[in-house]
Amino acid sequence: MKVLILNGSPRAKSNSAAFAQAFKEGAESAGHSVEILEIGKMKIGGCLGCEYCHKAGNGQCVQKDDMQIVYPKLAEAEVLVLASPIYYWSFSGHMQSLISRFYAIWKPAAKKYAMILSSGSPEVYDAPISQYRSILDFFGAEDLGIKTFCGRGSQATEENLAAVRAFGASIR
Ligand SMILES: Cc1cc2nc3c(=O)[nH]c(=O)nc-3n(C[C@H](O)[C@H](O)[C@H](O)COP(=O)(O)O)c2cc1C
């Protein structure tokens, strides 16, 4: 399958980047074709709610930012993986902005999703997990799994990376 991993961390050498790479390695070992998009480093504004996309825009967003790179990938990927740090009990702003921009295309093509969250503290995942499940329900998509990691400093331990590689290798 064609797998697109969206890394929502804006940080260099982030936990989310390490997990995205480990998921890629695992999924590739199982024969999938995988691309990581560093959306945390892109310029992606939140949806303006202007409805241009559903009127004169005919499915095109009025904002010409880095979503122009992302939209064609969303049209092709069969699996979408959301990798995000937790910011104030939710997704990073980059990830949240990107999700709001689904509005122009209504639904990405992917019918399967997975999610990897990284936080400083444990038990801070209720909001993004609830949002993720509601979105999948709305899209009629399948959840391939969720992994969460927490702690100060690097979470890219061999144990955690091996768990994410196995996660990537497990998708069907
Ligand atoms: C703006 C901001 C908000 C954060 N909010 C939370 C939070 O609400 N709960 C938490 O446990 N960690 C919070 N953190 C810590 C990050 O989630 C944590 O360091 C995470 O591992 C960063 O992931 P990354 O390395 O992929 O960027 C926050 C960090 C930042 C910069």
The ligand as a Gaussian input file, in Angstrom:
#p B3LYP/6-31G(d) Opt

LIG

0 1
 C        3.930000      24.307000      22.985000
 C        4.094000      23.003000      23.719000
 C        3.027000      22.475000      24.418000
 C        3.149000      21.256000      25.080000
 N        2.058000      20.744000      25.748000
 C        2.163000      19.537000      26.360000
 C        1.035000      18.982000      27.047000
 O       -0.058000      19.545000      27.099000
 N        1.190000      17.784000      27.670000
 C        2.382000      17.118000      27.640000
 O        2.464000      16.034000      28.214000
 N        3.460000      17.609000      26.975000
 C        3.369000      18.802000      26.349000
 N        4.450000      19.316000      25.668000
 C        5.675000      18.504000      25.563000
 C        5.755000      17.751000      24.210000
 O        4.537000      17.098000      23.912000
 C        6.862000      16.698000      24.268000
 O        8.103000      17.328000      24.523000
 C        6.943000      15.886000      22.993000
 O        7.751000      14.746000      23.219000
 C        7.519000      16.693000      21.836000
 O        7.462000      15.891000      20.678000
 P        8.507000      16.106000      19.484000
 O        9.867000      15.734000      20.030000
 O        8.035000      15.140000      18.447000
 O        8.422000      17.519000      19.062000
 C        4.372000      20.533000      25.038000
 C        5.448000      21.095000      24.341000
 C        5.329000      22.314000      23.696000
 C        6.508000      22.892000      22.929000

